[in-house]
Amino acid sequence: MAETSYRESHKYQGKGAEYEQYYQTQAWQKFLWSREQRIILRVLDKYLAGREVHLLDFACGTGRIAGLLEDRVTSSTGVDVSGSMLAVAREKLNRTRIIEADLTAENILKPRRFNLITAFRFFLNAEPELRRVAMRALADLLDDEGYLVFNNHQNLSSPWTRLLYWRHLRKNPQGIFNVMSIQEMRQLVREAGLEIVEIFPVGFFHPPKVPVSSSLNRAIDNVASRVKFLSRFCESPVAVCRRRKNDGIDAAASRK
Ligand SMILES: C[S@@+](CC[C@H](N)C(=O)[O-])C[C@H]1O[C@@H](n2cnc3c(N)ncnc32)[C@H](O)[C@@H]1O
């Protein structure tokens, strides 16, 4: 039997409300989001300061990222395939044009270009073919001087992800447990003509079933993210990408 595409996963009634609830109650998700917000604002400041910013939030879901950015950018567009997720986004967002569409089937936004494209909690979850076509569709919409920011919330080098993955392989090898390495992130963007210029490490201490306070997590992240050697072990890295200029830059970033 053919596996269902990730495209279908958030379409059922009530999924939007469920997702919203998940983000408001799960300590780890709340912690990651607090870190991600700072990083996204840092990216805006570091890479796009003083410029008009035209945002495309791909797979925008309930509008988490667009909600943070819509008042800070010139224009904001959110795209998703799930009406259920977008119903929540519509209640929340004021300045964002919300579009229910699958850009991987038909890139209806072409020939528009955006100088900031975000895609959070999408690429890890998507099956390999969807990852590739989505990255290519986004590369087509990225301005020559623009940046694409995406995350991978189960980095294979994280010891906690590895532990859960190993357990999954032992107990339920037929099931789905997606993981992605930083190498795979680089490969994915490279195939679409992009390169990673910076990776922000997020989420270092996530032992399964052990409650860890946000303040302890923040302290650990603060220290660990300053130590270059440790960066690769974070659970949820955020990558900043641009159109590939030459291979040397990507290689330099990979040595960081
Ligand atoms: C885990 S949610 C993430 C939502 C939001 N980006 C966030 O970080 O909160 C993943 C989203 O990807 C959407 N999605 C899946 N396939 C898609 C596609 N081909 N085009 C656009 N969105 C898609 C789902 O409908 C879902 O809303």
The ligand as a Tripos MOL2 file, in Angstrom:
@<TRIPOS>MOLECULE
LIG
   27    29     1     0     0
SMALL
NO_CHARGES

@<TRIPOS>ATOM
      1 C1          4.0620   20.8340   11.6990 C.3       1 LIG1
      2 S1          3.1720   21.9950   10.7310 S.3       1 LIG1
      3 C2          4.1800   23.4370   10.8750 C.3       1 LIG1
      4 C3          3.4080   24.7190   10.8090 C.3       1 LIG1
      5 C4          4.2420   25.9850   11.0170 C.3       1 LIG1
      6 N1          5.2450   26.1310    9.9860 N.3       1 LIG1
      7 C5          4.8980   25.9730   12.3770 C.2       1 LIG1
      8 O1          6.1230   25.8250   12.4480 O.co2     1 LIG1
      9 O2          4.1990   26.0860   13.3750 O.co2     1 LIG1
     10 C6          3.5070   21.4660    9.0690 C.3       1 LIG1
     11 C7          2.5930   22.1110    8.0480 C.3       1 LIG1
     12 O3          3.0160   21.7260    6.7420 O.3       1 LIG1
     13 C8          1.8690   21.7560    5.9280 C.3       1 LIG1
     14 N2          2.1350   21.1380    4.6210 N.ar      1 LIG1
     15 C9          2.3280   19.8380    4.3230 C.ar      1 LIG1
     16 N3          2.5520   19.6800    3.0010 N.ar      1 LIG1
     17 C10         2.5200   20.9280    2.4580 C.ar      1 LIG1
     18 C11         2.6850   21.4460    1.1460 C.ar      1 LIG1
     19 N4          2.9450   20.6450    0.0980 N.pl3     1 LIG1
     20 N5          2.5790   22.7740    0.9580 N.ar      1 LIG1
     21 C12         2.3120   23.5970    1.9870 C.ar      1 LIG1
     22 N6          2.1390   23.1770    3.2630 N.ar      1 LIG1
     23 C13         2.2490   21.8550    3.4880 C.ar      1 LIG1
     24 C14         0.8320   21.0440    6.7880 C.3       1 LIG1
     25 O4         -0.4720   21.2490    6.3310 O.3       1 LIG1
     26 C15         1.1310   21.6990    8.1440 C.3       1 LIG1
     27 O5          0.3220   22.8100    8.3810 O.3       1 LIG1
@<TRIPOS>BOND
     1     1     2 1
     2     2     3 1
     3     2    10 1
     4     3     4 1
     5     4     5 1
     6     5     6 1
     7     5     7 1
     8     7     8 2
     9     7     9 1
    10    10    11 1
    11    11    12 1
    12    11    26 1
    13    12    13 1
    14    13    14 1
    15    13    24 1
    16    14    15 ar
    17    14    23 ar
    18    15    16 ar
    19    16    17 ar
    20    17    18 ar
    21    17    23 ar
    22    18    19 1
    23    18    20 ar
    24    20    21 ar
    25    21    22 ar
    26    22    23 ar
    27    24    25 1
    28    24    26 1
    29    26    27 1
@<TRIPOS>SUBSTRUCTURE
     1 LIG1         1 GROUP 0 **** ****
